[in-house]
Amino acid sequence: MKWTLKAVLIIISAPLANGSKVRTCNATKVKPLQGEAIKRVSIYWYIDSLLFLTAFITWMMEQLLQLAGVANPSAFVQLINSGFTIGANTELIPEATDALYSNVTVVDGKSGDTAFPFGKMKPLATVGEYDICTGTFSRKILAQLVEMILDDCSNNLFPLIFFAGDNIVGVPDGMGAYLLDDETVRVVVNSESYGPLDFESRPYYVNGGSVSFTGSHIQYVDYDRFRLSNLMESNAPAAKAFKSSGSAIVTSYNLRGQLVGKRNATGPTETGAHDSNVDINGNYVVVSTPSKADWLMQSLCSAHLEIRHQWGPGIGVEDTLFMANEEWIRYTNNNDVIGLPAHVVDLKTKTSYAVGAFSLGGFEKIVELNPQHEQYVIFSLAGYNGPFGNTFPLAAKNAMGKRDDGTNYLWANDIHPARIYVGVKGKMEDGTLFRKKGSM
């Protein structure tokens, strides 16, 4: 196996060394890799040279799926055949009309009726597609892969090839687009995912890579502005305009203004807890525990992009923000939960702040309204989930005292009146001056 892979590697790299043209990531040639393996066999790669190996991976996946009883694995391996690259998929989920009323034959993994009455559609990115140019598919990973092929060919080779890139996580629920620079359109996408309460998504890492989240992700995908502007006039997939992607969050703060830290698996997390997952003492109180990460970012829902000064010079937020909110959760029977904060991401610094100013009841959507004044910001909130599907917050509330009319508070499930919050720029909710670090 070791020598077979050596031969395959040399055969693949030979036409590249002779100047053959293949698609590159941003037309950038990967520099010669370093290490003992490369000292013995000097190979010049393009990252996309690994895509030649996907034919073998596709065959292996088809065999495994057939052994698992999957009658038609072609839809699953379609992304493998396309290289899994972001924007490679050209098949659509939306339909011009329901299949019941269309003459288009329903085929698994293919578009339905695409005769849209008001214009054409193309997918820009599809859940499950991989970024093979950036993310964890880095030069370091590539170097490790080459060394494994040339040296000991460890048993970790297959998963390294297959899972090396960062993929688009679903389900998309809220997005926005803005000009990152004169040549780049950045699309920010929120995924509504439920971690161990349903199916765990791959973890993402924050705060220097020391802490991990499963559940919902906030990701970005960058596209070449010129190519994107001409995308609908050609038959090319969005992959032709794709530049890079990544996580929109690399630094994360909790409600206390602390950097989120690792979860204590044997007791309370006294510093740096992810507030929605714990009680006031730091004990983990969600009904299910992540198996792949420290914390659960639960059900970020209907996120919204707020552009700096979108209402006019000086009017509106002072930074370009992406606003999301943990929508619902399932707790164990604990009266001391903290609740569900909003999460606001400063897109320039890729910093996420847990926000308690809107209360901690969990919401469907938070959007900025036009304050028509430079000194203020206004946000509108909408929600429907009530007290997280649990009755114990009601008992805890009544234990603190009755309503103004002398009666008990009532179960408010599915009742969330519309709310508008007005803030003064530069000040906290209690009127004190804004504390920049770790606060929002």
C-alpha positions as CSV (number, residue, x, y, z in Angstrom):
1,M,0.0,0.0,0.0
2,K,2.8,2.4,0.9
3,W,4.6,2.0,-2.4
4,T,1.4,2.0,-4.4
5,L,0.5,5.4,-2.9
6,K,4.0,6.7,-3.7
7,A,3.5,5.8,-7.3
8,V,0.1,7.4,-7.4
9,L,1.5,10.5,-5.9
10,I,4.3,10.8,-8.3
11,I,2.1,10.1,-11.3
12,I,-0.4,12.8,-10.2
13,S,2.3,15.4,-9.5
14,A,4.2,14.7,-12.8
15,P,1.9,16.6,-15.2
16,L,1.6,19.4,-12.7
17,A,5.4,19.8,-12.6
18,N,5.4,19.8,-16.4
19,G,3.1,22.9,-16.3
20,S,-0.3,21.4,-16.9
21,K,-3.1,23.8,-16.2
22,V,-5.6,23.0,-13.4
23,R,-8.0,25.2,-11.5
24,T,-6.2,26.8,-8.5
25,C,-7.5,28.4,-5.4
26,N,-7.4,32.2,-6.2
27,A,-4.9,31.3,-8.9
28,T,-2.2,30.9,-6.2
29,K,0.4,28.2,-6.6
30,V,1.3,26.4,-3.3
31,K,4.9,26.8,-2.5
32,P,7.1,23.7,-2.2
33,L,6.4,21.9,1.0
34,Q,9.1,21.3,3.6
35,G,9.9,18.2,5.7
36,E,11.9,15.0,5.4
37,A,9.5,13.6,2.9
38,I,9.8,16.5,0.5
39,K,13.6,16.6,0.8
40,R,13.6,13.1,-0.7
41,V,11.0,13.7,-3.3
42,S,10.6,17.3,-4.4
43,I,7.1,17.8,-5.5
44,Y,5.4,21.0,-6.7
45,W,1.6,20.9,-6.0
46,Y,-1.5,22.8,-6.6
47,I,-3.9,22.1,-3.8
48,D,-6.4,20.9,-6.4
49,S,-4.1,18.1,-7.3
50,L,-5.7,16.2,-4.4
51,L,-9.0,16.2,-6.3
52,F,-7.5,13.5,-8.6
53,L,-7.8,11.3,-5.5
54,T,-11.5,11.8,-5.2
55,A,-12.3,9.3,-7.9
56,F,-10.9,6.6,-5.6
57,I,-12.7,8.1,-2.6
58,T,-15.9,8.2,-4.6
59,W,-15.6,4.5,-5.5
60,M,-14.9,3.6,-1.8
61,M,-17.9,5.6,-0.7
62,E,-20.2,4.0,-3.2
63,Q,-19.1,0.5,-2.0
64,L,-19.6,1.5,1.6
65,L,-23.0,2.9,0.9
66,Q,-24.1,-0.1,-1.0
67,L,-22.9,-2.4,1.8
68,A,-25.0,-0.2,4.1
69,G,-28.0,-1.0,2.0
70,V,-28.3,2.3,0.2
71,A,-29.9,1.5,-3.2
72,N,-28.8,4.6,-5.1
73,P,-25.7,6.3,-3.6
74,S,-25.2,8.6,-6.7
75,A,-26.9,11.6,-5.1
76,F,-24.6,11.4,-2.1
77,V,-21.4,11.1,-4.0
78,Q,-22.4,13.8,-6.5
79,L,-20.6,16.3,-4.3
80,I,-17.5,14.1,-4.1
81,N,-17.4,13.9,-7.9
82,S,-17.5,17.7,-8.0
83,G,-14.7,17.9,-5.5
84,F,-17.0,19.1,-2.7
85,T,-15.8,22.6,-3.6
86,I,-18.0,25.5,-2.4
87,G,-20.3,26.6,-5.3
88,A,-19.7,23.4,-7.3
89,N,-23.3,22.2,-6.9
90,T,-25.6,23.5,-9.6
91,E,-28.8,21.7,-8.6
92,L,-31.5,23.7,-6.8
93,I,-33.8,23.1,-3.8
94,P,-36.4,25.8,-4.7
95,E,-38.9,24.9,-7.4
96,A,-41.0,27.1,-9.7
97,T,-44.0,25.0,-8.7
98,D,-44.7,21.9,-6.7
99,A,-43.8,18.6,-8.4
100,L,-47.4,17.6,-8.2
101,Y,-48.3,20.3,-10.8
102,S,-45.1,20.1,-12.9
103,N,-44.2,18.1,-15.9
104,V,-40.6,17.8,-14.7
105,T,-39.6,14.3,-13.6
106,V,-38.5,14.1,-10.0
107,V,-35.0,12.8,-9.7
108,D,-33.1,12.5,-6.4
109,G,-30.4,15.1,-6.2
110,K,-31.5,17.1,-9.2
111,S,-33.4,20.3,-9.7
112,G,-37.2,20.3,-10.1
113,D,-39.1,22.8,-12.1
114,T,-36.8,25.8,-12.7
115,A,-39.0,27.9,-14.9
116,F,-39.1,30.7,-12.4
117,P,-41.4,33.5,-13.5
118,F,-39.2,36.4,-12.4
119,G,-35.7,35.4,-13.1
120,K,-33.1,32.6,-12.9
121,M,-31.5,31.1,-9.8
122,K,-28.2,29.6,-9.0
123,P,-26.9,28.1,-5.8
124,L,-24.0,30.1,-4.3
125,A,-23.1,27.4,-1.7
126,T,-24.7,24.2,-0.6
127,V,-24.7,22.6,2.9
128,G,-21.9,20.0,3.0
129,E,-19.7,21.6,0.4
130,Y,-16.0,22.0,1.4
131,D,-13.5,24.7,1.2
132,I,-10.4,22.9,-0.1
133,C,-8.4,26.2,-0.3
134,T,-8.5,27.5,3.2
135,G,-9.8,26.5,6.6
136,T,-8.3,23.4,8.1
137,F,-7.2,22.3,4.6
138,S,-4.1,24.3,5.1
139,R,-0.5,23.9,4.0
140,K,0.2,22.2,7.3
141,I,-2.4,19.6,6.7
142,L,-1.2,19.1,3.1
143,A,2.4,18.6,4.3
144,Q,1.3,16.1,6.9
145,L,-0.6,14.2,4.2
146,V,2.4,14.1,1.8
147,E,4.7,12.9,4.6
148,M,2.2,10.1,5.5
149,I,2.1,9.0,1.9
150,L,5.8,9.0,1.5
151,D,6.8,7.7,4.9
152,D,4.6,5.4,7.0
153,C,1.2,5.8,5.3
154,S,-0.7,5.6,8.6
155,N,-4.3,4.4,8.9
156,N,-5.4,8.0,9.3
157,L,-4.8,8.8,5.6
158,F,-8.4,8.3,4.4
159,P,-10.2,10.5,7.0
160,L,-7.5,13.2,6.5
161,I,-8.2,13.4,2.8
162,F,-12.0,13.1,3.2
163,F,-12.6,15.4,6.1
164,A,-9.7,17.9,5.8
165,G,-11.7,20.9,4.6
166,D,-14.1,23.2,6.4
167,N,-17.6,22.5,5.1
168,I,-20.8,24.6,5.0
169,V,-23.0,23.7,8.0
170,G,-26.8,23.8,7.8
171,V,-29.5,24.7,8.1
172,P,-29.1,28.2,6.7
173,D,-31.4,30.6,8.6
174,G,-30.4,34.2,8.2
175,M,-27.7,35.8,6.0
176,G,-26.4,39.0,4.6
177,A,-24.0,40.3,2.1
178,Y,-21.7,43.3,1.9
179,L,-18.6,44.5,0.2
180,L,-15.5,43.4,2.1
181,D,-13.4,45.4,-0.3
182,D,-13.6,46.7,-3.9
183,E,-13.1,43.2,-5.3
184,T,-14.8,41.0,-2.8
185,V,-18.4,40.3,-1.8
186,R,-18.7,38.6,1.6
187,V,-21.8,36.5,2.3
188,V,-22.4,35.8,6.0
189,V,-24.6,32.8,6.8
190,N,-26.0,31.6,10.1
191,S,-26.8,27.9,10.5
192,E,-29.7,26.8,12.8
193,S,-28.3,23.6,14.3
194,Y,-29.1,21.8,17.5
195,G,-26.0,19.9,18.5
196,P,-26.7,17.0,20.9
197,L,-30.4,17.9,21.0
198,D,-30.6,16.6,17.4
199,F,-27.5,15.8,15.4
200,E,-24.1,17.3,16.3
201,S,-22.4,19.5,13.7
202,R,-18.7,19.6,13.4
203,P,-17.1,21.7,16.1
204,Y,-15.5,25.1,15.5
205,Y,-12.8,26.6,17.7
206,V,-12.5,30.0,19.3
207,N,-10.2,31.9,21.7
208,G,-7.0,30.6,20.3
209,G,-8.3,27.2,19.4
210,S,-8.7,26.2,23.1
211,V,-12.5,26.1,23.2
212,S,-15.0,24.4,20.9
213,F,-18.7,24.8,20.0
214,T,-21.1,22.4,18.3
215,G,-24.5,23.3,17.1
216,S,-25.1,26.5,15.2
217,H,-22.3,28.1,13.2
218,I,-21.9,31.6,11.7
219,Q,-19.7,31.3,8.6
220,Y,-18.7,33.6,5.7
221,V,-18.1,32.9,2.0
222,D,-16.1,35.4,-0.1
223,Y,-16.8,35.7,-3.9
224,D,-14.9,37.6,-6.6
225,R,-17.1,40.7,-7.2
226,F,-16.5,40.8,-11.0
227,R,-17.1,37.1,-11.5
228,L,-20.2,37.2,-9.3
229,S,-21.6,40.1,-11.3
230,N,-21.4,38.0,-14.4
231,L,-22.4,34.6,-12.9
232,M,-26.0,34.6,-14.1
233,E,-24.9,35.4,-17.7
234,S,-22.9,32.2,-18.0
235,N,-23.3,28.4,-17.4
236,A,-20.5,28.4,-14.9
237,P,-21.2,27.3,-11.3
238,A,-20.6,29.7,-8.4
239,A,-17.4,27.8,-7.7
240,K,-15.8,30.0,-10.5
241,A,-16.5,33.1,-8.4
242,F,-15.5,31.5,-5.0
243,K,-12.5,32.9,-3.2
244,S,-12.4,31.8,0.4
245,S,-14.5,31.0,3.4
246,G,-14.3,30.5,7.1
247,S,-15.8,30.9,10.5
248,A,-17.1,34.4,11.3
249,I,-16.2,33.9,15.0
250,V,-12.7,33.4,16.3
251,T,-13.1,35.2,19.7
252,S,-16.1,34.6,22.0
253,Y,-17.2,36.4,25.1
254,N,-20.0,35.5,27.6
255,L,-22.5,37.7,29.4
256,R,-19.9,38.5,32.1
257,G,-17.5,39.8,29.6
258,Q,-15.2,36.8,30.1
259,L,-13.6,34.9,27.3
260,V,-15.5,31.6,26.9
261,G,-13.4,28.8,28.3
262,K,-13.4,25.0,28.3
263,R,-16.3,23.3,30.0
264,N,-15.6,21.5,33.3
265,A,-16.8,18.0,32.7
266,T,-16.8,17.0,36.4
267,G,-18.3,20.1,38.0
268,P,-19.3,23.8,37.6
269,T,-17.4,25.9,35.1
270,E,-16.7,28.9,37.4
271,T,-15.1,31.2,34.8
272,G,-15.8,31.5,31.1
273,A,-19.0,29.4,30.9
274,H,-21.2,29.6,27.9
275,D,-24.2,31.1,29.7
276,S,-27.1,29.5,27.9
277,N,-25.7,26.0,28.8
278,V,-25.3,26.5,32.6
279,D,-27.1,27.6,35.8
280,I,-26.0,30.6,37.8
281,N,-23.3,28.5,39.5
282,G,-21.8,27.2,36.2
283,N,-23.3,23.7,36.3
284,Y,-24.1,22.3,32.9
285,V,-27.9,22.0,32.7
286,V,-28.8,21.2,29.1
287,V,-30.5,17.8,28.8
288,S,-27.8,16.5,26.4
289,T,-24.1,17.0,26.5
290,P,-21.9,17.6,23.4
291,S,-19.7,14.6,22.5
292,K,-17.6,16.6,20.0
293,A,-17.2,20.0,21.7
294,D,-17.2,21.9,25.0
295,W,-20.4,23.9,24.5
296,L,-23.6,23.9,22.5
297,M,-24.5,27.1,20.5
298,Q,-28.1,26.3,20.4
299,S,-30.4,27.1,17.5
300,L,-29.2,30.5,16.3
301,C,-32.2,31.6,14.5
302,S,-33.1,34.1,11.7
303,A,-29.9,36.1,11.9
304,H,-29.6,39.5,10.4
305,L,-26.8,41.7,9.0
306,E,-26.6,45.3,10.2
307,I,-24.3,47.5,8.1
308,R,-22.5,50.4,9.7
309,H,-24.5,53.6,9.4
310,Q,-27.0,51.9,7.1
311,W,-29.5,54.7,7.6
312,G,-27.2,57.6,6.7
313,P,-24.0,59.3,7.9
314,G,-23.7,58.6,11.6
315,I,-27.1,57.0,11.9
316,G,-27.2,53.4,13.0
317,V,-24.7,51.0,14.6
318,E,-21.0,52.0,14.6
319,D,-19.7,48.6,13.4
320,T,-20.9,46.1,10.8
321,L,-22.6,43.5,12.9
322,F,-24.2,40.1,12.5
323,M,-27.0,39.6,15.0
324,A,-28.3,36.2,16.0
325,N,-30.1,34.7,19.0
326,E,-30.3,31.3,20.7
327,E,-34.0,30.5,20.1
328,W,-34.9,27.6,22.2
329,I,-33.3,24.9,24.4
330,R,-34.2,22.0,26.7
331,Y,-33.0,22.2,30.3
332,T,-33.0,19.7,33.1
333,N,-35.4,20.6,36.0
334,N,-33.3,23.5,37.4
335,N,-34.7,26.7,38.7
336,D,-31.4,28.7,38.4
337,V,-30.9,28.8,34.6
338,I,-29.5,32.0,33.1
339,G,-31.5,31.9,29.9
340,L,-30.8,32.5,26.2
341,P,-28.8,35.6,25.2
342,A,-28.5,37.2,21.8
343,H,-25.1,36.9,20.1
344,V,-23.7,39.9,18.2
345,V,-20.7,39.4,16.0
346,D,-18.4,42.2,15.1
347,L,-17.5,41.1,11.6
348,K,-14.3,43.2,11.3
349,T,-12.7,41.5,14.4
350,K,-14.6,38.2,14.2
351,T,-15.6,38.7,17.8
352,S,-18.9,37.4,19.2
353,Y,-20.5,39.0,22.3
354,A,-23.3,37.5,24.3
355,V,-25.9,40.2,24.8
356,G,-28.2,40.5,27.8
357,A,-29.7,43.9,27.1
358,F,-32.6,42.4,25.2
359,S,-33.5,40.0,28.1
360,L,-32.7,36.3,28.1
361,G,-36.0,34.8,26.9
362,G,-34.8,33.6,23.5
363,F,-36.0,35.2,20.3
364,E,-36.7,34.4,16.7
365,K,-35.2,37.6,15.2
366,I,-33.6,40.9,16.1
367,V,-33.3,43.7,13.5
368,E,-32.2,47.3,13.7
369,L,-34.7,50.0,13.0
370,N,-34.0,53.5,11.7
371,P,-33.5,55.7,14.8
372,Q,-33.5,58.9,12.7
373,H,-30.9,60.3,15.1
374,E,-27.2,59.9,15.4
375,Q,-27.2,59.4,19.2
376,Y,-29.6,56.4,19.4
377,V,-29.9,52.8,18.1
378,I,-33.3,51.0,18.0
379,F,-33.8,47.2,17.7
380,S,-37.0,45.3,17.1
381,L,-37.4,41.8,18.6
382,A,-39.8,39.0,17.7
383,G,-40.2,35.6,19.3
384,Y,-42.7,32.9,20.2
385,N,-41.0,30.2,22.3
386,G,-42.1,31.2,25.8
387,P,-40.0,29.8,28.8
388,F,-37.9,27.3,26.8
389,G,-40.6,24.6,26.9
390,N,-40.2,24.2,30.7
391,T,-42.5,25.2,33.5
392,F,-39.9,25.7,36.2
393,P,-39.1,29.4,35.2
394,L,-42.7,30.2,36.0
395,A,-42.5,28.7,39.5
396,A,-39.2,30.6,40.1
397,K,-40.8,33.9,38.9
398,N,-43.8,33.5,41.2
399,A,-41.5,32.7,44.1
400,M,-39.9,36.1,43.7
401,G,-43.3,37.9,44.0
402,K,-46.6,38.4,42.4
403,R,-47.7,40.7,39.6
404,D,-48.6,44.3,40.2
405,D,-52.3,43.4,40.4
406,G,-51.6,40.8,43.1
407,T,-52.0,37.7,40.9
408,N,-49.5,35.0,39.9
409,Y,-47.6,35.1,36.7
410,L,-49.1,32.8,34.1
411,W,-47.7,30.3,31.6
412,A,-46.7,32.3,28.6
413,N,-45.9,29.7,26.0
414,D,-46.2,30.9,22.4
415,I,-46.9,34.4,23.6
416,H,-44.3,37.0,22.9
417,P,-45.5,40.5,22.2
418,A,-43.4,42.6,19.8
419,R,-40.8,44.6,21.6
420,I,-38.7,47.6,20.7
421,Y,-35.5,48.5,22.5
422,V,-33.9,51.9,22.4
423,G,-30.2,52.3,23.3
424,V,-28.0,55.4,23.7
425,K,-24.7,55.0,21.8
426,G,-21.7,54.7,24.1
427,K,-23.6,53.6,27.2
428,M,-24.5,50.4,28.8
429,E,-28.1,49.4,29.6
430,D,-27.8,50.8,33.1
431,G,-26.6,54.2,31.8
432,T,-22.9,53.7,32.6
433,L,-20.3,54.2,29.9
434,F,-19.7,51.4,27.5
435,R,-17.0,49.0,28.5
436,K,-15.3,48.1,25.2
437,K,-13.5,44.8,25.9
438,G,-15.8,41.8,26.3
439,S,-19.0,43.9,26.4
440,M,-21.8,44.6,23.9
